Amino acid sequence: MNTLKLAKELLRNGVEVYHIVNRESRYAQEIEGEFDYILHLNSPKKYFDFKNAKILWNHLKENEIQNVFVSFRADLDLVAIAKRKSMHTIHVIHQQHMLMGITKTGITQRYRYRAIDIWLCPLEILKPDVLVNTQVPESKIRIAPIGIHIEFFLTPKHTKSEAQKILGCETNAKLIGVFGRIELKKRQLFLIEAIKKLRELGEDVELLIVGMPTLNDPNGTFYFNELKTSIENNELTKAVRFVSFTDDVTICFAAIDFLAMPSECETYGMVTLEAMLSKVPVIGTNSGGTPEILDFGKYGELYEVDQIDSFIEHFKTLNLRIETGDLNLDIIQNEIAEKYNISKEVIAVMDAMV
């Protein structure tokens, strides 16, 4: 969805945008009717897809396309073959969305990464991960945050009470929200356990879980059921509520007092940025890209993954910072709006073009 958002912005800024997509992908469905120039490929392979690479290169040549933007890493093999066919005349820009995870320096991986001319890294904290786990030279890497349409979040459409009524989560307690797919890596179960401990310590807190498990994912369904069992066993049925995804996420931000980002390792938490734009205080894990997004504690509190005592300590500190005025949500909103405005991302991508 971030790639689609960027494509629309580039088009608005006068860049002629062509799409090359897997016919069966969700992305192909999303862009239908949105763009004039779309090439559909049939079942592209992850490796050695010479047939589709030839189709791709012919399309690029016929339309005199020089810049190829790739955000899905698995597409790089196809693009690398097409670039070789072009005698290296096309210019490849790769936008990183995920951590590398493991070392990727094998023969096929070196081949695909060599095709990249500019690597757009969304955060400074992710750059060492690229340098350590690939052979991409530092000279090719540029820092370019993935942007947000900030205007959607700066002015709330609903009061807190209105938003809670719409979502069916009316309460006088402090409401902590967690947004995202329901799955083990998102650590919703950890938050249920943390809420239980906070309430035992006398804190009047409740939890709003916004999201659902991925459709037809048995692991997600199992984890979802595990959450419900934990809620029931810990007598938290009135303190923990579920809301499925909504088209207008600003309602969810208006309803909550805090956002929690308990993920094991979130590469680039868009919801964290959206919360700060909505002037919602954030407590997140000290892992992945979250520390940099929270400016290493300046914009919120960081706790250690899966450590309930650490969560409780930093949650109390967050409350204290709000009460004393140490955490200025207006200043945070202004600084996030300046740094992560989608216009900055558009400029960075256009600067990366030949």
Order of alpha helices (4+ residues) and beta strands (2+ residues): alpha-beta-alpha-beta-alpha-beta-alpha-beta-alpha-beta-alpha-beta-alpha-alpha-beta-alpha-beta-alpha-beta-alpha-beta-alpha-beta-alpha-beta-alpha-alpha-alpha
